[in-house]
Amino acid sequence: MLREVLNKPLIRDTACKTNDFRVKDLSHSGAMTCNLCLELAHSPLQPHQTRFIQHFLRKLPNLFGIILGVCAFTAPVLSYAGVTLHAAGSTTVLPVVSTAANIYHKQHPDVTITVSGGGSGVGIASMIQGTADIGMASREIDAEEATKLNGRVDVFTIAKDAVAVVVSKAVYVGGVHQLSLKQIADIYRGKIKNWKKVGGPNARIFVIDKEASRGTRHVFAEAVLGNAHARAPGASVISGSNNEEQSLVAHSNSAIGMLSNAWLNDAVRGVAVGKGNHAVLPDIQHVRDGSYPISRGLHVMVLRNGPPEARAFVDFLLSSQGQNIVKQSGYLSVR
């Protein structure tokens, strides 16, 4: 039918009033007309113009085929956009959420979860500002933050860990295997400046503090210095993420710092905390029985009116598969 239409002679439509291009059948003549534009309709058609129009019409079937092909190719992509969630906050919680996000995406290809750090303060702020779907925190929400949140989030504890007091390998080998809370506080307050004062090598203590937004710093300062926001005038440097602090300790011969127990290794040693025979190592066993003095819960937060996919991911974190990821990450599972 289209071929028959295109083979009919072309005539000018003298009634053309617009610039659109339409092809219609003139029943009284059996011919086809092209509405091009007002100027063309009221001017004589030259032979080369007629040939151009006929050539264009003959190409229309190919043009339509290309358009239909593109639509057929892109339509499934457009309809399979899926959901992208963003998780932000604690670098202690991040390894669990990041690993779980990859596994969850394989099971639910329509859900993609991007994960970024910045610290617990960033995670809580992202919930206050609504800039993330999932917040991560390695400390409790404080009173000021709770007021700003105004009951708009649900908090879920997905794991527990110990905030270890860590020292360089050389310090540990040099005799520092345990420290009391008072000794740790005096080091961070600048009252003890040499390891020799606490049974270690004769070396100036390289004191590593953390950024105020970090949950690890919050928990450590509350337990050691008596106030989550206490200053540490004895600090030599302020670090950010756990990876950064781990690297600083490992590359020093005289450092002290604070890290989750999951970041301990041969070059970064955790010391027992307490006096005499009551000193307790920062390990999972002592987190479980509650005897280690600087332990905490690891949390994720979702907005109550947020996307249901975010809450479904939290359910996955609390499932047996999610809790296995917690254990593999070096933390204590909660289920």
C-alpha angles and dihedrals in degrees: 000000000000091000091051090051094049092049093059117103119267121237133179118259103221090189092066110133103163142054095241123114115231133160117212137166118247099213094196093057105024087228131120126240132207118211102205111152141316093261094051093045093056097043130072115263114242119219092249090051092052091050091050092052093048091048091050092050092050089055094052095090090056091046092051090049092053092049092049091048093052091048091050091051098046101038096078090048092052092048092049098058094128126186128297118202126189125214120192140174138047118056088206092060093037099083091056095046094043094051092043091049092057093049092044091052091055089054093041108031091179091064121071121182122197117198130202134171132215099140138280092289089059091048093052092043089053088058092048092049096037093234096130135041094215126032122201123207135170093196139047122274109259126227096262092050091046090055091052092047090050094195094306096127139059116217122210125190107218100171147355132226145167125255098226124208099227133197136184116270091247090057092049093047088046091064110276105124099142140020133190120235088250093053091050091049092049091052092052092044090053096246094116113044105162129060090223089073091066099039099276137112123303096264135122111255115248101211117203118199126182134234113274092243092062119105092212090058091047093054094041095049093048092051098038106027098029096240130068090220098042117136122240107215091177093063118122096192140002118228133195124204127026090251091055094049093044089055092049092052094044093051095049131075095206110033134134124189147144125260141154111268088245089071096059118117140150093289094041112053127191116220126212113257121221141046127302114313091356094069111121129206120232099246138127094259092059092044088054095051093040095236098119106090099215106051130129148171123264113222145193123199133203131186113251091228093039128115115300089229089068092056090046089056090052088053087055091052089054094046122096090262092050093047090052087058088053091054093046089053090058100256135117113261119228096212 
